[in-house]
Amino acid sequence: MSWLHETLVGFDLETTGTETAESRIVTAALVEAKGGEVVRQRDWLADPGVPIPAEAAAIHGISTERAVAEGRPVAEVADEVAAALCEYWRAGIQVVVFNAAFDLSLLSAELRRHGLPSLDQRLDGAPPGPVLDPLTVDRAVDKYRKGSRTLQSACAVYGVELADAHRAGSDALAALRVGLALARKYPGEVGGLAPAELHRRQVGWHAAWAGGLQEWLRKGKEPQAVVDGSWPLRVTADTTTG
């Protein structure tokens, strides 16, 4: 369980919407921590280049006017965030991302949109990782628990304080602490695994979850439903579920 005491990095985006191919970055945060205690935090505010819908602004608190006045061009933000993430991965540091397939896919879409190097290009062809996704892990180790699987719900289940929900820095730190709580509660499935092996298992766990959800949806009112089983980056642009 040694990696629990090493540096981990929480990552979160707040965005204009929920579609990874079309939505834009509004805020981003990277939080370095040891033992769940913050060592360093970096925050970005972007001008996404499109209006921020009122419903999104109501969630994360950033209006179009503020983003335009105070934010930096989104291409610069995406480039800097991607560079920072890849620096951690090259050092073998786990990046904790709640619902990684959303945040990392949206970041990747921004990089493509602005003609910037992709994550794997920045990693000399290697896939991004290691990633720890508390959502994917929670679904696998406690698959029959009823109720929602939001970050707020996970914080309640695993005893993690979440102050200022939907603020990128707060969510990034909370996700990191939920990841640590999962590792401590499930040492055999999570905490006792090397980061690379835990990453590999999450690929399978997410694929199994997506396959089960797709089957359930197709038996109901969505016979053509497609749920992308790829992780931590989606293959399809968007899916029927976040």
C-alpha positions in Angstrom: 0.0 0.0 0.0 3.0 2.2 -0.4 1.6 4.5 -3.1 -1.0 5.8 -0.6 1.8 7.7 1.0 3.3 9.0 -2.2 2.4 12.0 -4.3 -1.0 11.8 -6.0 -2.5 14.5 -8.2 -6.2 15.3 -8.4 -7.5 16.6 -11.7 -10.9 18.2 -12.5 -12.5 20.3 -15.2 -15.6 22.5 -15.1 -17.1 22.9 -18.5 -19.7 24.5 -20.7 -21.7 21.2 -20.9 -21.7 17.4 -20.7 -20.9 16.3 -24.3 -17.2 15.6 -24.5 -16.9 16.4 -28.2 -18.6 19.8 -28.1 -18.2 21.2 -24.6 -15.4 23.5 -23.7 -13.1 24.0 -20.7 -14.1 26.8 -18.3 -11.9 26.0 -15.3 -9.3 23.4 -14.5 -7.3 22.4 -11.5 -4.4 20.1 -10.6 -3.9 19.4 -6.9 -0.8 17.6 -5.7 -1.2 15.9 -2.3 0.6 13.5 0.0 -1.5 11.5 2.4 -4.4 13.5 1.2 -2.9 16.8 2.3 -2.3 19.5 -0.3 1.3 20.2 -1.3 0.6 22.3 -4.4 -2.4 23.5 -6.4 -2.7 25.0 -9.8 -5.9 26.6 -11.2 -6.9 27.9 -14.6 -9.7 30.0 -15.8 -10.4 29.9 -19.5 -12.3 31.9 -22.0 -14.0 29.0 -23.8 -14.6 31.0 -26.9 -18.4 30.2 -26.8 -21.2 31.4 -24.5 -21.4 29.5 -21.2 -25.0 28.2 -20.9 -26.9 29.6 -17.9 -27.4 26.1 -16.5 -23.7 25.4 -16.6 -22.8 28.8 -15.0 -25.4 28.1 -12.2 -23.4 24.9 -11.4 -19.8 26.1 -11.4 -20.4 29.8 -10.9 -18.5 31.2 -13.9 -20.5 33.4 -16.3 -19.6 34.1 -19.9 -18.8 37.7 -18.9 -16.4 36.7 -16.2 -14.7 34.1 -18.4 -14.2 36.7 -21.2 -12.9 39.3 -18.8 -10.7 37.2 -16.6 -10.0 34.0 -18.5 -7.1 33.1 -20.7 -7.6 31.7 -24.3 -8.8 28.1 -23.9 -6.2 26.8 -26.3 -3.5 28.1 -23.9 -5.2 26.5 -20.9 -5.7 23.2 -22.6 -2.0 23.1 -23.7 -0.8 23.9 -20.2 -3.0 21.4 -18.5 -2.1 18.7 -20.9 1.6 19.5 -20.5 1.3 19.3 -16.7 -0.6 16.1 -16.8 2.0 14.4 -19.0 4.8 15.6 -16.8 3.2 13.7 -13.9 2.6 10.6 -16.0 6.2 10.6 -17.2 7.3 10.6 -13.6 5.0 7.7 -12.9 2.6 9.7 -10.7 -1.0 8.6 -10.5 -3.5 11.2 -11.6 -6.9 10.9 -9.8 -9.8 11.9 -11.9 -13.4 11.2 -11.0 -15.2 10.0 -14.2 -11.9 10.1 -16.0 -13.5 9.2 -19.4 -15.3 12.5 -19.3 -12.6 14.9 -18.2 -9.7 13.4 -20.2 -11.9 12.9 -23.3 -13.0 16.5 -23.2 -9.4 17.7 -22.7 -8.4 15.6 -25.7 -11.2 17.1 -27.8 -10.0 20.6 -26.9 -6.4 19.6 -28.0 -7.7 18.4 -31.3 -9.9 21.4 -31.8 -6.9 23.8 -31.5 -4.4 21.7 -33.4 -2.4 20.9 -30.3 -0.4 17.7 -29.7 -2.6 14.9 -28.2 -1.9 13.3 -24.8 -0.3 10.2 -26.4 1.8 12.3 -28.7 3.2 14.2 -25.7 3.9 10.8 -24.1 5.8 9.6 -27.2 3.0 7.3 -28.2 2.2 5.8 -24.8 -1.4 6.0 -23.5 -2.1 8.4 -20.6 -1.6 6.9 -17.2 -1.5 5.8 -14.5 -5.0 7.0 -13.8 -7.1 6.3 -10.7 -10.8 6.9 -11.3 -12.8 6.6 -8.0 -16.0 6.3 -10.0 -14.8 3.3 -12.0 -13.3 1.7 -8.9 -16.4 2.3 -6.7 -18.7 0.8 -9.3 -16.5 -2.3 -9.4 -15.8 -2.9 -5.7 -19.3 -2.0 -4.5 -21.4 -2.7 -7.6 -24.7 -3.5 -5.8 -24.9 -0.3 -3.7 -28.1 1.6 -4.5 -28.2 5.3 -5.1 -26.3 7.8 -7.3 -22.6 7.6 -8.0 -21.8 11.3 -8.1 -18.7 12.7 -6.4 -20.9 14.2 -3.7 -22.5 10.8 -3.1 -19.1 9.1 -3.0 -17.8 11.7 -0.5 -20.8 10.9 1.8 -20.2 7.1 1.5 -16.5 7.3 2.1 -16.4 10.0 4.7 -14.7 12.7 2.7 -15.5 16.4 3.1 -16.5 18.2 -0.1 -16.4 22.0 0.3 -17.5 24.2 -2.6 -18.7 21.4 -4.9 -18.3 22.0 -8.6 -15.3 24.2 -8.0 -12.5 22.5 -9.9 -9.9 22.6 -7.1 -12.3 21.4 -4.4 -13.6 18.5 -6.6 -10.1 17.5 -7.6 -9.0 17.2 -3.9 -12.2 15.5 -2.9 -11.8 12.9 -5.7 -8.2 12.3 -4.6 -9.3 11.7 -1.0 -12.1 9.4 -2.1 -9.5 7.4 -4.1 -7.4 7.1 -0.9 -10.4 6.0 1.1 -11.2 3.3 -1.5 -7.6 2.1 -1.4 -7.7 1.8 2.4 -11.1 0.1 2.5 -10.3 -2.3 -0.3 -6.6 -3.2 0.0 -6.9 -6.4 -2.0 -8.7 -4.9 -5.0 -7.2 -1.3 -4.9 -4.7 -0.2 -2.3 -2.4 -3.2 -2.6 -2.0 -3.0 -6.3 0.8 -1.2 -8.1 -0.5 1.9 -10.0 0.0 0.3 -13.4 -1.9 -2.8 -12.4 -4.7 -0.8 -10.9 -4.9 1.2 -14.1 -5.1 -2.0 -16.2 -7.9 -3.4 -14.0 -9.9 -0.2 -14.3 -9.9 -0.7 -18.1 -11.6 -4.0 -17.6 -13.9 -2.8 -14.9 -15.2 0.1 -17.0 -15.7 -2.1 -20.0 -17.7 -4.5 -18.0 -19.9 -1.7 -16.5 -20.5 -0.2 -19.9 -21.4 -3.5 -21.4 -23.9 -4.1 -18.6 -25.4 -0.7 -18.9 -25.7 -0.9 -22.7 -27.5 -4.3 -22.4 -29.9 -2.9 -19.9 -30.7 0.2 -22.0 -31.3 -1.9 -25.1 -33.8 -4.1 -23.3 -35.7 -0.9 -22.4 -36.6 2.2 -24.3 -33.2 2.6 -26.1 -32.7 -0.4 -28.4 -29.9 1.3 -30.3 -28.1 2.6 -27.2 -24.3 2.6 -27.4 -22.2 3.0 -24.2 -18.5 3.4 -24.9 -16.5 0.9 -22.9 -13.1 2.5 -23.5 -11.3 4.0 -20.6 -9.7 6.4 -19.6 -10.3 8.0 -23.0 -13.5 7.4 -25.0 -13.2 6.1 -28.5 -16.6 7.4 -29.6 -17.2 11.2 -29.4 -20.1 10.9 -27.0 -22.2 8.2 -25.4 -25.6 7.8 -23.9 -24.2 8.3 -20.5 -21.6 10.4 -18.7 
